Amino acid sequence: MSKTFEELIAKVKQVDMKTVAVSVAQDDEVLKAVRMAKDRGVANAILVGHKDKIEKIAKENNIDISDFEIKHYEDDIEASLAAVKLVHDGVADMYMKGILNTKDFLKSVLDKEVGLRTGKPLSHVAVFEVEGLPKLLYLTDVAFMTYPTLEDKVALINNAVSVAHACGVANPKVAPLAAVEVVNPKMPATVEAAELTRMNKEGEITGCVVDGPLSLDLAIDPEAARHKGATDRTIQGDADILLFPDIHAGNLVYKTLHHTTKVKCGDLLAGTAAPVILTSRSDTCETKANSIALAALVAESMKKNK
């Protein structure tokens, strides 16, 4: 089980090097990220976008892109479709968002002809290495699915579990979060959390352990679990996956971690036919490079499962 991004990257180096197709690659942080990923031995890259702009940005920022293939497209939409087609056709293993707005990027992911749709719900999985915690935390959904239904939450769990499995967590502990750790009929998040727990116990959700509802402290802090006497819970401060009741809760925790603690992070979109690296334009090159490493492990896992 990878407990840090350093361990995760070491795990990636043990498999065949993957290739990432970058959509609209004319961005300095994106180019730094693919350079970092290549230097780490994690992934090669095909840069799709405006060739002159890509080369100009690389030169201005002293980024060596001489060993990357560049496919020239002046139009961003055409570039995104060309990049995703590389993954669809098996030329590349994973698809990465460059300097393209998220709406147009997702349109390419879902394109009926060359996209990566599977018919399954898509969801965002953020993986955090937080200083002081002994393992990686998998957060879902903080950026994509707004108000998940009970059925959606099953898909969120399945998608996050597949990512955790790829990172070596054989039987991840999933904590459906709420404000309290007891069922309250007036708080739908607690009712749905209890139902997800039942579904897991009865074999409707597999590959993991689900225990909810749980407050955030009981999910990630063993001392808080002991202090509250939660010794009868399956999860006692040792959750792997945090399942948020809605995007507001998830996004607030995500940004709190980013801006108030010492963390490393990687992000991807799951539920697609190949890993999709969906990071924010404001994310650092390290976060983008970590996301490439994460996607490479998921790509290898999907390859083996096929």
Salt bridges, closest charged atoms under 4 A:
ASP16 OD2 - LYS303 NZ 3.82
GLU29 OE2 - LYS32 NZ 3.40
ASP39 OD1 - ARG35 NH2 2.99
GLU55 OE2 - LYS51 NZ 2.60
GLU60 OE2 - LYS56 NZ 2.54
ASP67 OD1 - ARG35 NH1 2.78
ASP67 OD2 - LYS38 NZ 3.11
GLU69 OE2 - LYS71 NZ 3.04
GLU74 OE2 - HIS72 NE2 3.60
ASP89 OD2 - LYS85 NZ 2.54
ASP89 OD1 - HIS88 ND1 3.04
GLU192 OE1 - LYS153 NZ 2.69
GLU195 OE2 - ARG198 NH2 2.57
GLU202 OE1 - ARG198 NH1 2.58
GLU204 OE2 - ARG198 NH1 3.21
ASP211 OD1 - ARG233 NH2 2.89
ASP217 OD2 - LYS228 NZ 2.89
GLU223 OE1 - ARG226 NH2 2.75
ASP238 OD2 - LYS173 NZ 2.68
ASP240 OD1 - LYS135 NZ 2.94
ASP267 OD1 - HIS124 NE2 3.73
GLU300 OE1 - LYS18 NZ 2.53
